[in-house]
């Protein structure tokens, strides 16, 4: 598929993600467009924040400092030999993921081969 180019790879990625979404929706139900957010605080007081979209919830309640995290990338192309360090567009905060993992913070890993690699 690499020989077919980026457009073909992205088209295949869309097809695979659509299939994954379908399987998850069948087994878990379709993701909600809006949901009622309610909770009890540490003092067992009840709170309700109305019907939110997932994006509204994230903007209001997720306080993750994304600039303190890093993307660890595996890019299996000839232009990116194993054992070398590269800067990848859209990823920042180099060097902090391993330190965060040692401090008990979550760390994520993934492959982002379609982003341009710079030296």
N, C-alpha and C positions, 0 to 999 in steps of 0.2 A: 504494500500500500504506500510505502514511502516513495516509491518511484512514480506514483500517480499524482503526487503533489499535496500541498497543504489543503486545498479546497476539497479534495477527495477524502482526506483524513478527517477534516471537520464535518463533512457530510456523514461519514461513518460514525463519528462520535455522537452526532445528533440522533442517529438511528438507535445506537446502543443506549443512550440516555433515555430515549422515549420508551424503549423496551423495559429498562430498569424501572422507570416511573410507573409503567403499566403494571408490572409484577407487584411492586410495592403497594400501589393503589388497590389492587385486587385483594391482597392479603391484609393490609392495614387500613384500607379505606382511603378515599381521596383526601389530600391535604385540605384543611379548612381555608376559606378565603378570609374569614374573620373568626375570632374566638373570644369568649368572655373570660377575662383575666381577673381572678380573685384569689386571695390568699389570707392567711393568718400571720401576723408578725410575731416577734419573739414574746410579746406580752399577750399573745393569743387574741389580739384584736383583729376583727374581720375587716378586710378592705376589698373594694371592687373598682376596677378601672374601665369598665365598659367593654364594648366589642372593639377589638383591635385587629389590624392586619399583622401578619408576621413582621413586616418592615416597621410598622408603628411600635410594636413591642420591642424590637431590637433597638430602635432609636431611644426609647424611654427607659429601658431596663438593663441593657447589656453594656457593661462598663469594662470591656476588655481592651487594654491598651495595645491595639494591633501593631503600632509602630515598634513595640518591644519584642515582636516575634519575628521569626525568620522562616523562609522556605528552604528546605533541604531538597535539592533537585537531582534527579537522575536523568541525564540527557544522553541516551545511547547513540549519538551520531558521531561520525568520523571527525566532525569539527569540534567535538568536546571529549578529548581523550580522558580515560579514567585516571584518577590520581591528580588531576589538576583542579584548581579553584577558579570559578568564573562568577561574574555578577550577572544575574538574570533579571531582565526587565520585569517590573511589577512585584518584585520581592525585595524586602528591606530588612534592616535590623540584623545584619550578618553577625553570627557568632553567639547569639543569645539563646537559641533554642536548646542547645546542649546544657547550658548553664541553668536555664529554666527547668529543664527536665531533672537535673540533679537537685533542684530546690523543691521538687514535688509538683511543679507546674505542668500542665498538659503540653505536649509537643506533638505536632502533626508532621507527617512525611507524605510526599506525593511525587508524581512525575508530571512535569510541565514541558514536555518536549516541543510544543508548538510556539513557545515564546522565543524571541531572538536572544542569542547568547552573545555577550560582549566580553572582551578580554580586558 
